[in-house]
Amino acid sequence: MKRITSGKQTVLMADGKELMKATFTVNPTNSPKTIDYKIISGTHQGEEVFGIYEVNGDTLKLSYAAPGKERPTDFEGKPGDKHVFAVWQKEVK
């Protein structure tokens, strides 16, 4: 999978096909830092998703809830919690 982010918009791709596009806002003063998505295309178009994030060098760690669910408070997924945990590495060109 690939995530392409430019400005305040991100696109999630798989096998060259767009799965989801969203705008986002971040609040780096919260602990943990928070990220809010407004999905503009894909399965959950029009819905909002709330998450947390951490950046360490070229690595982005995200944990976010399913639409309509509460924001996660940590980066540990638990069975049935309806949270997604992902780690993304910046592509070296």
ZAPAMAR-198673 format. One record per residue (C-alpha): residue in one letter; z negated, y, x. Coordinates in steps of 0.5 Angstrom, whole numbers, plus 500, padded with zeros to 3 digits. Last residue first. Example, Ala and Ser with C-alpha at 12.3 -4.5 7.8 and 13.67 -1.06 7.14 Angstrom:
2
s486498527/a484491525/
END
This chain:
93
k508516528/v501514527/e499513519/k492515517/q488509516/w485508508/v479505506/a478503499/f473502494/v474501487/h468502482/k468498475/d461496476/g462489474/p461485481/k458491486/g462495491/e458499496/f461505498/d455509495/t453514489/p459512484/r462517479/e460514472/k466511468/g471514463/p477512468/a475507473/a470509478/y471511485/s470509492/l474512498/k474512505/l479516509/t480514517/d483518522/g477521525/n471519520/v473522513/e468520507/y469520500/i466520493/g469519486/f471521479/v477519475/e480523470/e485521465/g492524463/q496518466/h492512467/t498507468/g502512472/s503519472/i499525472/i492523474/k487528474/y482526480/d475528482/i473528489/t465528492/k462528498/p456524499/s452529499/n455535496/t458540500/p465537501/n467538494/v474536493/t479537488/f485532486/t492532483/a494525481/k500520482/m500513481/l504507482/e510510486/k515504488/g517503496/d513496496/a507500493/m506507493/l500512491/v501519491/t497525492/q496532490/k492538492/g496540499/s500534501/t498526500/i502520501/r498514500/k501507502/m500500500/
END
